[in-house]
C-alpha cells in the first residue's frame, strides 16, 4: 500500500490550500464583488474601471490556482505571497480594521510555508519555473523553518478572527443571528476570547488534538456567509491548510518511522 511521507502530505496540503485561495479570490473578481471598489479606490481607481478590471484579475487568479494543482512551480506561491499581502493590506488602508489583515494570514502564510518547504534559489530561473519535486524530502533545518512559519500564520489568523469578533464585526453578528442566537454580541465576545486564547496556545505550545479541533472549527465556522458562501469558504483554504499542515509537522517523526519501517 502506498504511503505518503510527511513532506509529501504537507506539500499536497499546502498546494491545495494555495489553489483554494487563488480560486476563491478569483471567483469574487468574476462576480465583481462591490466592496472591491473600496480597495481599487486606494490607488485612485474609480468604480467604472474597477468593475472592468475585476474579471481580468479574477481570471488570472483562477488560472494560477488551477496551474498550481496541475503543474506546481515555485513562481506561483511566490506571487501569491506578494499578491495576498497587498490585497489583505488594502483592507485596513481602505478604512477597515487592522484585524482584517491578520485574519487573512493563511492567504499569504500558506504559500510562504510551501516555498520554505520546497526550497528555492533566488538566482536560478529553473528554481522558480521548474516543476516542484513531489518526492522532495526536507532536511531538519527546513522543518524548523516551516514549523515556525505555520505556528505564526495560525496564530495570526486566529488572532485576527478573534479580534474581529471582539470588535463585533457586522458580518459576524449577522452570521450568529442567522444561526438563531438571540444575543449575537455576547456570542461574538465569547468566540473572540476563545480564538485569541487558542491563538496564543498555538504560538506557545501547539499540540495535535487542539490543532485538529481548530481545523474542524475553521472549516465549520466559515460555512455561514450569507452571500456567495461557497466562494468565501474556498478562499479561506489557506487557513484550513495551515492548520492541517502544522498538525502534520507535529506528527512527522512518528510518520517517518512508520514509512521507514514499511520501506525496510
N, C-alpha and C positions, 0 to 999 in steps of 0.2 A: 504494500500500500504506500502511495506517495505521501510523504510528509514534508511540509514546508519548514524551512529553518526560520528562526526568529527574524533574521534580516529580511527574508522574503515576505513574511507576513506583514511586517511593518511597512516595507516598500509598497506592497499591494494596497494596504490600508490607506497610506498617505496619497498614493496615486488616485485612488477612488475619491478620497476626500477633496483633493485639489480639483479634480474634474468636476465634482459636485459644486464647488464654489464658482467655477467658471460658468457652468451651465445654468445654475440658478440665477446668478447675477446677469448673465446674458439674456435670460428669458425676460427679465424686467426691462431690459433695453428694447427688446422686440415689442413688448406690451406697451412701451412708452409710459413708464411709471411717472406720474405727475410730479412727485416730490423731487425727482432728479433735476427738475428745473432750478431748484434752490442751489444745487451743487454746481451746475453749469454757471449760475449767476456769480459764483465766487471768482470765476475767470472773466466776468463781464459778458457772458454769452446770454442772449435773450431767449425767451420761450420758443419763438419760431425756429431758430437754428437748433435749439436744444432738442426739439422733437424730431428734427431731421437727422441729428447725429445719433440719437439713442439707438435706433435699429441697427446702424452700422457698427457701433461699439458692441451691441448685444450679439450680433452675428459673429464678430471676431472672437468674443469670449466663448461662445458655444463651440466654434471651430477649434479653438485651442484646447478646450476641455475634452472634446472627442479625440483630438490628436494625441493628447497625453495618454488616453486609455489604449489607443491602437499602436502608437509609436512613441513611447516615453523618451524624451530627451530633456536634459537639464535646463535648456533655454526657456522652456515653458514654465516650470515652477519659479525660475529666477525672475521672469517677467511678472508673475503673479505676486511675488513678494513686494515688488515696487508698486504695481497697479493696485493691489489691495490696501497697501499703506496709504496711498494717495486718496483712494475713494473713501477709506474709513476716516481720514483726516478731514475730508470735505464736510463731514457731518458737524463736528464742533466749529469748523471755520464758517459754516453757514448759520450758526446760532444754536445748534443742538448741544446737549450736554457732552462733556469730555468722555463720560462713561460709554457713549456710543462707539468711540474709537477702541476702547479696551474690550468691549463686548464682542467686537469683530476680530479679536486676536487670532482666532482659528483660521480666518481667511488668509492672513499673511504668515502666521506661525506654522501652519501645516506644510506649505511649500518650502519654508525655510528649513524645517526639520527634514524634509525629503532631500534637499540639497546637501545638508550635513551628513545624512545617512549614506548617500551615494558618492560623495566626494566630488571635487571639481578642481580644475586648473584654469585660473583666470586667463592665462596666456594662450591656451590651446583651443582653437576653434572646434576641433573634434570633441573636446570635452563637453562642449555645450550643445552641439548639433548631432553628435553620435547617439545611438540608442543606449540607454542605461542597461547595464548588465543585470539581468533578472536574478542571477545567482551570486551576485556580489556579497561577500562576507566582510562586514565591518570589523576593524580592529578595536581594541579596548578603549583607546582614546576617542575614537569616533562614537562609541556607545555612550561614553561620558558626556560628550557634547550634545548628542541627540537627546539623551535623557534630561539634561539640564534645560535644553530648549523647550521640550514638551512640558516640563513642570512649570516653566514661566508662562508658556502660552495658556495652559489650562488655568493657572492662577489668574491671569488677566481676563480671560473670557468669563470666568465665574464671577470675578470681582466686578467686571463691567455690568453684567446682567443683574447681579445683586444690587449694585448701586442704582441702576435704573428702577428697580423695584422700590428701593428706599425713597427715590425721587417721585414715586408714584406716577410713572410714565403713563400717559393716557391710553396708549395701545395695550399695555399690560393690564390696566384696570378693566378695559373693555373685554379682554380675554377672560378674566376672573368673573366678571358679570355674566358673560355668555355661558360660563360653566355652572352658573346657579348660585354663586356665593353672594350672600346678602350684604357683606361688608368687604368689598374688594380692596379697600385701602388697608385694612388690617391684614388681609392675605398677602398683599404686596410687601408690607413691612416684615411679615414673618418669613416669606420666601427670600426677601433680600438679606435678612440676617443669616438665614441658613446658608445661602450661597456664598456669602462673604466668609463665614466660618469654614465652609468646605474649601474655599479657595486658599485660605491660609493653611489648612491641613495638607493640601496637595503640595503647596510650596515647601512646607517644613518637613513633612514625612509622609509621602503618599504610600498607600498600601492597596493591594488588589481589590478586596471587597468594596472599599469606598469608590475606587475608580469605576468598577462595574456598575455600581449603583448610580453614580453620576452620569455614566454613559447612557443608561436607561432613562435617567431623569431628563437629560437634554433631548434625547430622541422623542420622548413623550411631550415634554413641555413646549417644544417648538412646533407642535401639531395644531395649535389653536388660533392661528392667524385668520381673521375673518375674510380677508381679500387675498386671492392668489396664494392660499395657504401652502399648496404643494411646492410652489417655487420658493417660498420663504424657507420651507423645511429643507429643500435641496441645497439652497445657497449656504446654509449653515453646516454643510458637510465637514468643513474644517474643524468645527467644534467636536463633532462625534469622532472624527478620525483621530484628532489629537488625543482624546481621552482613551480610545482603544489602543492607539499606538503606544501610549505611555504604559498602559496595562501590559502590553506585550514586552516592553523593555524590562519590566519588573520580574517577568517570568522567563526571561531569555536564558538564564543559566540552567534552569531546570529543563527547558525545552531543548537546549543544546545537548545536554547529557542524553536525553531520550533519542534525539536524532542520531547522535554519535553511536549509541548502543545498537540502534537498528542497522546503521551502516556497517558496524563491526560484525 
